[in-house]
Amino acid sequence: MSETRKKHSKEFKEEALKLVEKTGNRIKVASDLGISANMLYPWKKSMEEHKEKAFPDNGNPIEKELHELRKEDLRLHEEVEILKKASGIFLRLSK
């Protein structure tokens, strides 16, 4: 039987890191919260690297930004294709 991964909110992660900083005992904090102590390392790294932008939608901020940029790129390509078709129609009508 496989376990599904738990997703923790941004607030949960921030509070866990604050507790570790306050108590200095990451193992005790992790045990009290019912998580693996090893989970705290990537959370801490993300917090240090990305500050306020850490943990957007329970994911990596870079991945979220990349997804948004790809979505915008696709939308712009579609708009360019529509404009190309429209300009072709207007050129034929103007002759």
VOPAGU-2260 file (C-alpha; in pm, 1 decimal, decimal comma):
REM VOPAGU-2260
SITE   aa  ch    i         X         Y         Z
SITE  MET   A    0       0,0       0,0       0,0
SITE  SER   A    1     148,8     333,5    -103,9
SITE  GLU   A    2     120,2     649,7      98,6
SITE  THR   A    3       6,3     974,0     -56,6
SITE  ARG   A    4     225,9    1272,9       3,5
SITE  LYS   A    5      94,7    1524,3     251,4
SITE  LYS   A    6      85,9    1884,4     142,5
SITE  HIS   A    7     155,7    2138,7     409,4
SITE  SER   A    8      44,5    2499,1     388,3
SITE  LYS   A    9     283,7    2789,7     370,2
SITE  GLU   A   10     179,8    2891,3     720,9
SITE  PHE   A   11     251,9    2543,7     858,0
SITE  LYS   A   12     601,1    2544,5     707,8
SITE  GLU   A   13     677,2    2894,9     832,4
SITE  GLU   A   14     557,8    2810,5    1184,3
SITE  ALA   A   15     761,3    2488,8    1187,6
SITE  LEU   A   16    1074,8    2682,0    1091,5
SITE  LYS   A   17    1003,7    2945,9    1358,1
SITE  LEU   A   18     968,9    2673,3    1621,3
SITE  VAL   A   19    1299,4    2517,3    1514,3
SITE  GLU   A   20    1469,0    2855,4    1533,2
SITE  LYS   A   21    1314,6    2928,0    1873,3
SITE  THR   A   22    1384,3    2590,2    2034,5
SITE  GLY   A   23    1695,2    2490,6    1841,9
SITE  ASN   A   24    1572,0    2131,6    1838,6
SITE  ARG   A   25    1458,7    2034,7    1490,0
SITE  ILE   A   26    1405,1    1668,1    1578,6
SITE  LYS   A   27    1169,3    1748,1    1868,6
SITE  VAL   A   28     975,8    2002,0    1661,8
SITE  ALA   A   29     941,2    1757,9    1373,1
SITE  SER   A   30     825,6    1483,0    1608,4
SITE  ASP   A   31     569,6    1712,8    1773,8
SITE  LEU   A   32     434,8    1817,6    1432,1
SITE  GLY   A   33     425,3    1461,8    1299,7
SITE  ILE   A   34     668,7    1521,8    1015,8
SITE  SER   A   35    1012,7    1395,2     926,0
SITE  ALA   A   36    1300,2    1608,7    1051,9
SITE  ASN   A   37    1450,0    1582,1     703,1
SITE  MET   A   38    1155,7    1778,6     561,0
SITE  LEU   A   39    1275,5    2087,3     742,6
SITE  TYR   A   40    1598,9    2117,3     542,0
SITE  PRO   A   41    1440,5    2197,3     202,5
SITE  TRP   A   42    1185,9    2422,6     371,1
SITE  LYS   A   43    1463,9    2618,0     538,8
SITE  LYS   A   44    1661,8    2639,6     215,5
SITE  SER   A   45    1357,7    2762,5      23,3
SITE  MET   A   46    1285,5    3021,6     292,0
SITE  GLU   A   47    1645,5    3147,7     288,1
SITE  GLU   A   48    1660,7    3168,4     -91,0
SITE  HIS   A   49    1317,8    3308,6    -167,8
SITE  LYS   A   50    1209,5    3494,5     149,2
SITE  GLU   A   51     845,1    3606,6     101,3
SITE  LYS   A   52     804,7    3409,0    -221,1
SITE  ALA   A   53     886,4    3078,6     -53,9
SITE  PHE   A   54     622,2    2804,6     -65,8
SITE  PRO   A   55     379,1    2940,7    -324,7
SITE  ASP   A   56      95,7    2692,3    -362,1
SITE  ASN   A   57     298,0    2428,1    -180,4
SITE  GLY   A   58     558,5    2428,6    -454,5
SITE  ASN   A   59     885,7    2571,5    -568,6
SITE  PRO   A   60     859,0    2943,8    -656,0
SITE  ILE   A   61    1072,2    2896,7    -963,6
SITE  GLU   A   62     845,6    2620,7   -1095,5
SITE  LYS   A   63     536,6    2834,2   -1041,1
SITE  GLU   A   64     696,5    3129,8   -1219,9
SITE  LEU   A   65     809,4    2904,6   -1505,3
SITE  HIS   A   66     456,7    2766,0   -1538,6
SITE  GLU   A   67     311,0    3118,4   -1550,9
SITE  LEU   A   68     566,7    3229,4   -1810,5
SITE  ARG   A   69     495,2    2926,4   -2030,5
SITE  LYS   A   70     122,5    2996,2   -2006,1
SITE  GLU   A   71     179,4    3359,2   -2106,3
SITE  ASP   A   72     407,8    3250,5   -2391,9
SITE  LEU   A   73     138,9    3017,4   -2527,1
SITE  ARG   A   74    -122,6    3291,9   -2506,9
SITE  LEU   A   75     103,2    3536,0   -2693,3
SITE  HIS   A   76     177,0    3281,8   -2966,9
SITE  GLU   A   77    -196,7    3228,5   -3015,5
SITE  GLU   A   78    -252,0    3603,9   -3040,2
SITE  VAL   A   79      24,1    3636,9   -3301,1
SITE  GLU   A   80    -133,5    3360,1   -3510,8
SITE  ILE   A   81    -473,4    3530,6   -3492,8
SITE  LEU   A   82    -319,5    3862,1   -3597,8
SITE  LYS   A   83    -137,7    3696,4   -3889,4
SITE  LYS   A   84    -464,3    3544,7   -4012,8
SITE  ALA   A   85    -650,3    3872,9   -3967,8
SITE  SER   A   86    -385,2    4070,5   -4154,7
SITE  GLY   A   87    -401,4    3820,1   -4443,0
SITE  ILE   A   88    -778,5    3862,4   -4462,0
SITE  PHE   A   89    -752,2    4242,8   -4455,6
SITE  LEU   A   90    -485,7    4238,7   -4730,1
SITE  ARG   A   91    -708,7    4027,6   -4955,9
SITE  LEU   A   92   -1008,1    4251,1   -4890,1
SITE  SER   A   93    -814,8    4568,7   -4964,7
SITE  LYS   A   94    -713,1    4453,1   -5315,3
